[in-house]
Amino acid sequence: MSDVLDEFIEPYGDMADTDDAYENLLRLGMLAWNAALLPAERRQAMIDETIEAGFSTASRSIQALAREVVEALVRRKLEHFAANQRMIISFKLSHTKDGLHLSVASTL
């Protein structure tokens, strides 16, 4: 699933020019992925609640950008990754001699 999550967020990779930005993008990707697994009528509430909690100190423009990215990634999940129904539980980034290493825990 590590490669899948990395491929999933790839269109937004240019936004992640630091380790922290990449980790934030992964968080948005995880939110979008898991939200896309929910019925449509529950999806928006999950997105709104998570962004409000996770970006509570951010400006409204940053919150709006986060929502925009998440909604685009939800569409990407439904269009290109629909067959993969595994929920992402967590991820971990670590530095190795070869660079950043992404490990993802998911359901079966």
C-alpha angles and dihedrals in degrees: 000000000000091000091044093054091046091050090045094058094037096107088063097042092109088065090061105073095150135044090252092050090049091050090050090050089051089052091052090046092051090049092049093045094051093041090054089059091060126084110271093248091060098038101081094048090054092049094047095047094047095047093046091051097040097042099034093130095042124099121262089252091056091047089050091050091050091051091048092052093045093049091049090049091050088056089047091051092050093046103040109017103033095124092060106083097170115127117225109235100181145326136214130204119204135175116241132173087264094052133262117357121202121206119185128194115204143163120265 
